[in-house]
Structures are given as structure tokens and as C-alpha cells.
Amino acid sequence: VGSGIIVDKIEGVRLFIHPESKPYSARMTNGGNIESKRFPSSVLNFATLDYLGNSSSPLIHQTALNALSKYGCGSCGPRGFYGTIDAHLEIEDTMSSFLQTEGAVLYSDGASAVTSTVAAFAKRGDLLIVDEGVNEALLTGVSLSRANVRYFRHNDVKDLRRLLEKVRANDIALKRKPTDQRRFLVVEGLYRNWGTLAPLKEIVALKE
């Protein structure tokens, strides 16, 4: 890294510093003295999306090797290009059983899942009420939907209320029932770009 620290290995969200590269950090105390100390042997990595440490899991590594031995490896593997195989169906059955749902649909990653889901549900003429802090994958889905879009300030329930009241006033002016138009609230439970939690109870209460 830029500070001259050499990373020996990475395990999940923890970086292990090479023993020969641990620099000293220095700070000035309240008394005006310089206090220095060596970096710890490991630090938390806040620049990773590997929250669960799957990249360093021996079980994941072995499972990946088994899959490579059975299915081989190509440049990519989306079902839209190469079709559905038994592994897709098995994991969907496992997911639906765990979630206690009738079924499950497997996507290659979270970004494509939310992009496709928004565009699949919302169509031209529908209305999307969207938190302006949602990530780029959701914004792509919003754009692809071709629906009417209104944004409210990030995590601002008061601004959401103002926007919903404006929509209701417009319904009255047009003599339109709320059920005449399909409407969706688009938020994130935990915002990827902000690290903030959505006030879901208040949002659901406003929706009702």
C-alpha cells in the first residue's frame, strides 16, 4: 500500500502485516511530546466487500475446486449465455427451503439481481418513489424500467411524506384512484454507498 506497509496475507476482513514492514506511527500528546508505536500485526480492511470472509474460507476453496473439476472453467458463466445446469437448480432449491418460499431465482451477483428485479416489476406508466441515496445498480434498474420517477432526500422520512402527499394531491386533481397506477417505494435496508440504515418501520407506515 502507499504507506510502505507490506500485506502478508488477507483473511476475510483482516489484513496481516508482514513482520519486516511494520512502520511506526507517531502522534503528539497533550504535553507536546512525540509518542510513537509500531503498527499491529493485523488490521481491519474497510476497503473490501468480502464481509463474510468467503475468499479465505477453506470450505469455499475446496468447493470451488470440486466445481472446477466437474464443470470446468470458461470466460463467464451467466445462465443467459450457457443455460441452466444442475448446480443452479440445487442452490435455488436450498435457498427456497431455507427462506421458506415457494421458489427462488438465482442471479450471478447482487447488482444484476436488483437491476433486473426493478426493471421486471416496474414498467412505463408506473411510479417509482426512490431514495436519492440508492446505489448505481438500483439506479440502472430504475432507468431501465422507463417508469415515472420521483426522488426524496436520503433517509429523510419527512421529505418522503411531503412527496407522497404531493402524489396524493395530484391524484385528487386528476380524479384518479391510487390503484389506477402501480407504485413502488425503492430503498435499501443498508445503503451500500452510505453505510446508513433505512428507517423501514417509518417508511412502511407511510406506505400503508
C-alpha positions as CSV (number, residue, x, y, z in Angstrom):
1,V,0.0,0.0,0.0
2,G,1.0,3.6,-0.3
3,S,2.3,3.9,3.2
4,G,5.0,1.3,2.6
5,I,3.2,-1.4,4.6
6,I,3.5,-4.9,3.0
7,V,0.4,-7.1,3.4
8,D,1.5,-10.6,4.2
9,K,-2.0,-12.2,3.7
10,I,-5.7,-11.4,3.7
11,E,-8.2,-13.4,5.6
12,G,-11.7,-12.1,5.2
13,V,-11.9,-8.6,6.5
14,R,-8.5,-8.7,8.2
15,L,-5.1,-7.7,6.7
16,F,-2.0,-9.3,8.2
17,I,1.1,-7.1,8.0
18,H,4.5,-8.5,7.0
19,P,6.7,-8.6,10.1
20,E,9.6,-6.7,8.4
21,S,7.4,-3.9,7.1
22,K,5.7,-2.7,10.3
23,P,6.3,1.1,10.4
24,Y,6.0,3.3,13.4
25,S,3.0,5.7,13.7
26,A,3.6,8.9,15.6
27,R,1.4,11.4,17.3
28,M,1.8,14.4,19.5
29,T,0.5,14.1,23.1
30,N,-1.3,16.9,25.0
31,G,2.0,17.7,26.7
32,G,3.7,18.3,23.4
33,N,5.8,15.1,23.4
34,I,6.0,12.8,20.4
35,E,4.6,9.3,21.1
36,S,5.4,6.5,18.6
37,K,4.3,2.9,18.4
38,R,4.6,0.1,15.9
39,F,1.6,-0.9,13.7
40,P,-0.3,-4.0,15.0
41,S,0.3,-7.4,13.3
42,S,-3.1,-7.2,11.7
43,V,-5.7,-4.6,10.9
44,L,-9.3,-4.5,9.7
45,N,-9.8,-4.0,6.0
46,F,-12.5,-1.4,5.4
47,A,-11.9,-1.5,1.6
48,T,-13.4,-4.9,1.0
49,L,-16.9,-6.2,0.1
50,D,-15.9,-9.7,1.3
51,Y,-17.9,-9.1,4.6
52,L,-18.2,-12.8,5.4
53,G,-14.6,-13.7,4.6
54,N,-15.6,-16.2,1.9
55,S,-12.4,-15.5,-0.1
56,S,-10.3,-17.1,2.6
57,S,-12.6,-19.9,3.6
58,P,-11.1,-23.4,3.2
59,L,-14.6,-24.8,2.6
60,I,-15.3,-22.3,-0.2
61,H,-11.9,-23.0,-1.7
62,Q,-12.5,-26.8,-1.7
63,T,-16.0,-26.4,-3.1
64,A,-14.7,-24.2,-5.9
65,L,-12.0,-26.8,-6.8
66,N,-14.7,-29.5,-6.8
67,A,-16.9,-27.4,-9.1
68,L,-13.9,-26.7,-11.5
69,S,-13.1,-30.4,-11.6
70,K,-16.7,-31.3,-12.5
71,Y,-17.8,-28.4,-14.8
72,G,-14.6,-26.8,-16.0
73,C,-14.0,-23.1,-16.4
74,G,-14.8,-20.5,-19.1
75,S,-14.6,-16.8,-19.6
76,C,-18.0,-16.3,-17.9
77,G,-21.0,-18.4,-16.8
78,P,-24.3,-16.5,-16.8
79,R,-27.3,-18.7,-17.4
80,G,-28.5,-16.5,-20.2
81,F,-25.4,-17.5,-22.2
82,Y,-24.7,-21.1,-21.1
83,G,-28.1,-22.3,-19.9
84,T,-29.2,-23.8,-16.6
85,I,-27.2,-26.7,-15.0
86,D,-27.9,-28.9,-12.0
87,A,-25.9,-26.6,-9.7
88,H,-28.3,-23.7,-10.4
89,L,-31.4,-25.7,-9.6
90,E,-29.8,-27.3,-6.4
91,I,-28.9,-23.9,-4.9
92,E,-32.3,-22.4,-5.8
93,D,-34.0,-25.4,-4.0
94,T,-31.7,-24.9,-1.0
95,M,-32.4,-21.1,-0.9
96,S,-36.2,-21.5,-1.2
97,S,-36.2,-24.2,1.5
98,F,-34.1,-22.0,3.9
99,L,-36.3,-18.9,3.2
100,Q,-39.5,-21.0,3.3
101,T,-40.7,-19.7,0.0
102,E,-42.3,-21.5,-3.0
103,G,-39.2,-20.9,-5.1
104,A,-36.1,-18.8,-5.6
105,V,-34.3,-17.2,-8.6
106,L,-30.5,-17.3,-8.8
107,Y,-28.5,-14.3,-10.1
108,S,-24.8,-14.1,-10.7
109,D,-24.4,-11.2,-8.3
110,G,-26.3,-8.7,-6.2
111,A,-26.0,-5.9,-8.7
112,S,-27.6,-7.8,-11.6
113,A,-30.3,-9.0,-9.2
114,V,-31.6,-5.6,-8.1
115,T,-31.2,-4.1,-11.6
116,S,-33.3,-6.9,-13.1
117,T,-35.8,-7.0,-10.3
118,V,-36.7,-3.3,-10.5
119,A,-37.0,-3.4,-14.3
120,A,-39.1,-6.6,-14.2
121,F,-41.7,-5.2,-11.8
122,A,-41.9,-1.6,-12.9
123,K,-42.9,-0.6,-16.4
124,R,-43.7,2.6,-18.4
125,G,-46.6,4.5,-16.7
126,D,-45.8,3.1,-13.2
127,L,-44.5,5.4,-10.4
128,L,-41.2,4.8,-8.5
129,I,-40.6,6.8,-5.3
130,V,-36.8,6.4,-4.9
131,D,-34.4,7.4,-2.1
132,E,-31.7,9.5,-3.8
133,G,-29.0,7.6,-2.0
134,V,-29.6,4.2,-3.6
135,N,-26.6,2.6,-5.4
136,E,-25.8,2.6,-9.1
137,A,-27.3,-0.9,-9.7
138,L,-30.7,0.2,-8.4
139,L,-30.4,3.4,-10.4
140,T,-29.8,1.3,-13.5
141,G,-32.9,-0.7,-12.8
142,V,-34.9,2.5,-12.3
143,S,-33.7,3.8,-15.6
144,L,-34.4,0.6,-17.5
145,S,-37.9,0.4,-16.1
146,R,-39.0,3.6,-18.1
147,A,-41.3,4.3,-15.2
148,N,-42.1,7.8,-13.8
149,V,-39.6,8.5,-11.1
150,R,-39.7,10.9,-8.1
151,Y,-36.7,11.1,-5.7
152,F,-36.8,12.0,-2.0
153,R,-33.8,13.1,0.2
154,H,-31.7,10.3,1.5
155,N,-33.2,8.6,4.6
156,D,-35.5,11.7,5.1
157,V,-38.9,10.4,6.2
158,K,-40.3,13.9,6.3
159,D,-39.3,14.6,2.7
160,L,-40.8,11.2,1.7
161,R,-44.1,12.2,3.4
162,R,-44.0,15.5,1.5
163,L,-43.5,13.7,-1.7
164,L,-46.3,11.2,-1.0
165,E,-48.7,13.9,-0.1
166,K,-47.9,15.7,-3.3
167,V,-48.7,12.5,-5.2
168,R,-52.0,12.2,-3.4
169,A,-52.9,15.8,-4.2
170,N,-52.1,15.1,-7.8
171,D,-54.5,12.1,-7.7
172,I,-57.2,14.3,-6.4
173,A,-56.7,16.9,-9.0
174,L,-56.8,14.3,-11.8
175,K,-59.7,12.4,-10.2
176,R,-57.5,9.3,-10.2
177,K,-57.6,6.4,-7.8
178,P,-54.3,5.4,-6.2
179,T,-54.9,1.9,-7.6
180,D,-55.1,3.2,-11.1
181,Q,-51.3,3.4,-11.2
182,R,-48.8,0.9,-9.9
183,R,-46.4,2.4,-7.4
184,F,-43.3,1.3,-5.7
185,L,-41.0,2.6,-3.0
186,V,-37.4,1.9,-3.7
187,V,-34.9,2.0,-0.8
188,E,-32.0,-0.1,0.6
189,G,-32.1,-1.8,4.0
190,L,-28.4,-1.0,4.4
191,Y,-27.2,1.6,2.0
192,R,-24.1,0.5,0.1
193,N,-22.8,4.0,-0.7
194,W,-23.6,5.5,2.7
195,G,-23.4,2.8,5.3
196,T,-26.7,4.0,6.7
197,L,-29.8,2.0,7.7
198,A,-33.2,2.8,6.2
199,P,-35.9,3.6,8.8
200,L,-38.1,0.8,7.4
201,K,-40.8,1.0,10.1
202,E,-41.5,4.6,9.3
203,I,-41.3,4.0,5.6
204,V,-43.7,1.1,5.7
205,A,-46.1,3.1,7.9
206,L,-46.1,5.9,5.3
207,K,-46.7,3.4,2.6
208,E,-49.7,2.0,4.4
